Amino acid sequence: MTIKEQVLELLEENRNKFISGEYIAKKLYCTRGAVWKSIKSLRNDGFEINAVTNRGYQLGDSGDVLSKSGICRYLKNNCNIILLKTVGSTNAYLHELAIKGEKEGTMMIASEQTNGYGRRGRSFFSPADTGLYLSILLRPKFSAKESVKITAAAAVAACVSIENVTGIKTDIKWVNDIFSDGKKVAGISTVAAVNIENGMFDHVVIGIGINVYYPKDGFPTEISDIAGALLKENIPNIKNKLAAEFYDRFTEIYEQLPECGGLSEYKKRLMWQGEQINIYSGADNETITPAVLLGVDDNFALKVRYENGKEDVIYSGEISIRRKNDKS
């Protein structure tokens, strides 16, 4: 741990009081100059740190900046955290570490992704400081055929976490998009390595991107109609709380797998039940089939009824709500 990280940890531990530079220096076996350099760097990172002559430093509450110590304040489970300001993709970064033997349970978090992606490799808009982008490394002891249950567990954990931390109601668009007030506020993607001889996982990286705040310049035109965010104004420590809450809630459900942990919560939050939808299939989603969404089965497959009255179970594909002017 760097001196800067240790200084932040001390400030977090003494959040409601001032601590002197001399005390910090003695505690960390470093110079006063090193303490001041760390304070300056933390301020540049966005942390509000109050300084009063003869009293010392105090961590303010006006910012919402991710930090390891901030996340650990709210975590109930032990977790190895890797935190970077900017990364290409948290999933890709952690996937590479998994290949090198990184241990299960490691959580990779970034304030910005320059190459974030969602399902089918689609780009995921991940601007600096407005979202929470994290991935968790898993080494499941069950068959890769059960992979959808990991994704579903993450969707449930995301909904419960958002509601616990912010009070905002969320829903799940099958299979792994999180919506609030008709807008997509979070997406989930999975990277996995599978042993082709026995069909078992070597490792899985489950990633989630949550739009916590609206970007300063808005969302890109191509997603502006569908994308939303949880909050309009900055609230101190929300991202740290969300990261910790998601990790704890996901871990609880994951430990129940491959039994259907979170199934009842998933069904309760599933969007468009009883509504007319379009099912998109084919390599480029070129085939559109109208149906009524009935729900999901015990393996999180989508249950539908076609216009001819036949019922079916869908294991993959995309869906959307069917509008009156839609053409099949």
N, C-alpha and C positions, 0 to 999 in steps of 0.2 A: 504494500500500500504506500503510495507517495505521501510526502508531507502535506501536500494540498488536500488529498483525500482524508488524511488524519485530522487536519484542521477543520474540515467540514464536519467530520464525525463528532468532534468535540463540540462544535457549535450546535449540531443537532441534539446532542445529549444535554446541552445546557440552554435549550432554545429560549426559555423564559427569563434568562438572566445574563448579565454581562460577565465576560471572562477576560482577564487582562492578557496582553501580548506576552508579558513575562511568564504568566502561568502556563500559557500554551507552549512557549518555547521550552520551559523546564519539563513539561509533561511529555513533549515529543523529542527531547534531547536535540534541539536545533537552535538556531540563532533567531533573534527578534527580526532580523532582516528577512530570514526565510519565511517567518510567519506573515510579515507584511506583504511579501511577494505572493504568497498563497492567497491572502485576503484580496489583493488586487486582481489576481487571476479569477477567483471565484466571482467577484463582482462583474468581470468581463463576461463570464458565463451566464450571467443573468440573476445571480443570487443577490438579494438585498441584505447587506450586512451593515448594521448601524455601528458607529464608532463614537465614543464619548471619552474625552480626556479624563484620565485618572480612574476610569471605570472599565475600559476595554471594548470588546466587540460583542455584538449580539446579532443572531440570525433573525432577520425580519420575516414577516408572514405575508408579504404582498406578492411574492412570486410563485410561479408554478413550474419549478425547474426539477427535472429528474436527477436523482442522486442515489447511490447505493445505500448510504446511511438513511436517507429519507424513506426508501422502500422498505428497508429492514425494520424501521420503526413500526410498520404495520403488518409485517409478515408473521404468520403463526407457524409456518413450516420452515425448516432450514433450507437454504437455497444458495447455490453458487451463482452469483450475478456477474455478467459481463456487460458493462455499460459503455457505449461509445456515443459521441455526439452525432457523428455521421457515418453511415455505412451504405454499401451498395444495396444489400438485402440482408436482413437479420436471418432469414431462412438459409440463404446461401452461405453466409458466414458460419453459422452454427453447423450446417451440414458438413462443411470442410473440417471443422473441429471434431465432429462425430467420427469421421473417417480416421482421424488421428488418435481416437480413443477417449475423447472427452466423456466425462461421466454423466449418467442419466440424471435428469433433474436440473441441469444447468439452464439458466434463463439468460438469453441475449436480448438487450434492449438498446434502442437508438432513438435519438430525438429527430432524426431525419434519415430517409432512405433515398438514395439517388437512382436506384434501380429496383424499387419495390415491385412485386408482382403478386397476382392473385391466381384464381383458378385458370387452367389452360394457358398459363404464362402471360395472362393479360397484365398490363401495367397497372400498378396501384399508386395513385397520387399520394406522396408521402412528404409534404413540405416540412421545413424545420419548425420545431417548437409548438406546432398546433395539434400534433397527434401523438399517440402512443403506439410504437411499433415494437413488438416483442415476439420472440420465438422460444420454445421450450424443447429440449432434447429428451427423447424417450427411447427406451430399449424394451419394447413390449415382449412378453413371453407367450404371445398367442399369434395365430395365423394372420397373414396379410389380408385374408378374406374379410377380416373384421375391421378393416381400416376405417370404414365409414363411421364406426362407433367412436373413434378418436375425434374425428371432425365434429360429430354431433355433440360429444362431450364438451368440446371447446366452445361450440355455439351456446350451449346451456350455461357454461361458466361465464361467458361474456355477458349474457343477458342478466344473470343473477348479480354479477359484479357491478355492472353499470347501474342497476336498480338499487343495490345496497349502498353504493358510494354517492350517487347523484339523485336518487329518487325518481329517475326518468324511466318510464315504461318502455320496454323493447319487445320486438317480435322477431321470429326467425323465418326468413324466406328460404325454403328448401333449396340447397341442403345446408348452406353455411354462411348466408349473409344476414347481418343484423340490421333491423330497421327500427326507426323511431319516428312517429308522426309522418309516416309515408315516405321517409327518406332513408337511404342506406347510410348508416353511421359506422359500420365496421364490416370487415371481410376477413375470412379465414382461408389459409392455404396450407398444404401439407407437402413435405418432401420426404421420401422414404427410400431406404435401401433394403432389398429383399434377397434372401438366400434362395436362389432358383431351385436348389436341390430339395429343400424341405418346405418351401413356401412360408418360412418364418421371417419375421423382421430381423434385420441387423440393427437398424435404428429408424426412428421417425423424428422429424422436426415439424412441430405444429406451430404455425405462425399466425398472428392476428395484428391487424392494423385498425386502430380506433380513431375516428375523427373527433377529437375532444373539443377543439375550437374551430371556428370558421377561419379559413385562410384570409390574410389581409386583403389580397387581391381577388378573392373568391375562388371557386373551383373552376377548372378548365371547362371551356364551352361544351366539350363532348360528354361531360358527366354532370354538368350543372343542374340538369333536370332531375337527376336521381340522387345525387350526393347530398348529404346533410352532415350536421355536427351536433354534438350533445349540448354544448354550452356557447353562449354568446359573449360572456364576460369571464375574465380570468378569475379563478378561485384557487387560493393557495393549496398546494399539496395534492390536488386532485389526481394528477398523473401518477404520483408515487403511490397513492392509495389504490388507484385502479390496477396498477401493476401487481401490487401485493395481493389484492383481493382476487384478481384473476388467477394468479398462481395457486393460491390456497383453494379456491373453489374448483379449479380444474383438477388439481391433485386429488381432491376428495372423490371426484367422479371417476377419474382415471384408475384409481385403486380398486374400483368395483368391476372394471372391464376384465374379460370380455362379456360379463353379464351386462345387461343393458342399463348401466348407470345413467341417470338423467332422462330416461325415456319419458316418464310422466311429465316432467318439466318441459321437455321438447314438444310433446304433443300439445301442451297447454298454450305454448307460444307460437305454434305453427300458423303462419299467415294463410289467408284465403281458403280456409276450410269451408266446403260447401259452395265455393265460388267457381265460376267458369274461368278456365285458364287456357293458355296455349303451351304446348309442349314442343320444344325445339330439339331436333335430333339431326344426326348426320355430321360429317366432318366440319362443316361450316354452319351448323344449325340451319341448313337450308330447308329442312322438312318441318312443317308446322302442323301439329295435330291438336284440335280443340278437345277439351275434356272438362269434367268437373273434378275438383280436388276433394278427395274423401278423407285424407289423413295420411299417416305413416304406419307401417307395420312395426313389429318388434325389432326389426333390423334397420329401421329408419329408411326403408324403401318407400317411395311415394305410391299411395293407393289412389287410383283414378277411375272414373267412369267415362267411356267414350260416348259420342252422340248416338251410336247404335245400341246403347244400353249395356255393352260388354264392359266388365270391370277388369282392371289390369294392375300390375305392380311395376313401377319404373325404378330402375337402379341407377341410372345416370341420365344426364341431359340438363337442359335449362328450362325454366318455366317463367311465364309472366301472366299477370292478370289479363283476362280477355275483355277488350273494350267492344262496344256495340258496332263500331265501324271496322273492326279487325276482319281480315279475310284469311281463310285457311287455304 
